[in-house]
């Protein structure tokens, strides 16, 4: 499997993280996202006309979009079925709901990070406000989940790809000037994600100690 | 510019980096921020550089011709970068002789925005003790955490802070490294917002690779960090060297952005240094003596 990859991309990190959790070997091909804008080059646009990372190539199949790739990897390589509960319509629906939510986090928290860090021209105040609105919803959801003994976004004892999809741009939000002091349930959930067996970090996201 | 938001002459009268020449598209107008002012800049196709306070008549990405520039700012082209000033800059910029050695590869590794003051960013660049914890497996690893005794001086003739005889164990000191080694470091701070480090080159024991960080203060607590390498390396590509350095810088970013306060405190009683922080102590004293007020918390008089 080949991953078209960029270290500082949170969306690429979702795939690296999940592949590592599943213990799947892969080849990482660096795309010079910044400052080279290689993802907008004619060669890369042939691979993904949207000009976005990540993209994977697996046994001849080319797939784009972090959430789509997570879905594909879970169904194809996770024999336990725990990461993407296809046989449970209720939970599967909730996974899909949070995958869409992850796109919303990309459109706000990740956008603010691109503005502050890589000088993208956009309305950063609107992006930060949008991220805070989503973080408040996420924090409340997680807080009530904790009240009934649940650790993850979707009910059940095991995390799902919804957790993998929502985690990176939450964890990187401070690079966009979005601070998480006001979201205690989000902070506790981030620590739990970091303790999933097989967790790896990236530049900007540190690993953590084991739970006491 | 009539009314400037920044009123500190120490910082106004410096040369400030705007961009590496590599990242300027000749003939196009680029924009950035310097000391809270919107600044435009560009180079014409003959290699002449211009900078000026943002002008509605000259929108970003429109075509640049020298005739169109009104109120030009001072320009200095040096070390692969275009520099400007909002005050009265010195006649020269600090020296960086290695940049001009013919057998080196000069790689601007990218410019990154960081939500922190320039002083905090310089200090992190000067610090060795964080290597094993922040750059684990690359610039350091446990249990090799000791910062050995080193020497610091402020060179009066060159007006720069200099740390020498620094040594640190590094698992992968550079892209060209083949294994862990004790690496010799020298640090220079020849400008309030610029620092360079010289480290043993894995390809030539008698010479040093140079890594630099030139900071462009956009505001008191938001900087553009221009980083780059000037290395002896015939094997690795420009892109892979740049990527290596971006990984390192990306690891430093959350550390920098979680500094509190974001401005650098210059009062010696405000933070408690340890012996490994000798360079930082000298740097803060040097800034205090210059009377710098922008991006710092000056010591009480």
Interface residues (C-beta under 8 A of the other chain):
Chain A: X7 X8 X30 X32 X34 X35 X36 X115 X116 X117 X118 X119 X174 X175 X177 X202 X203 X204 X205 X206
Chain B: X23 X32 X110 X111 X112 X113 X114 X115 X222 X224 X239 X240 X242 X243 X246 X247 X248 X249 X250 X251 X253 X254 X257 X258
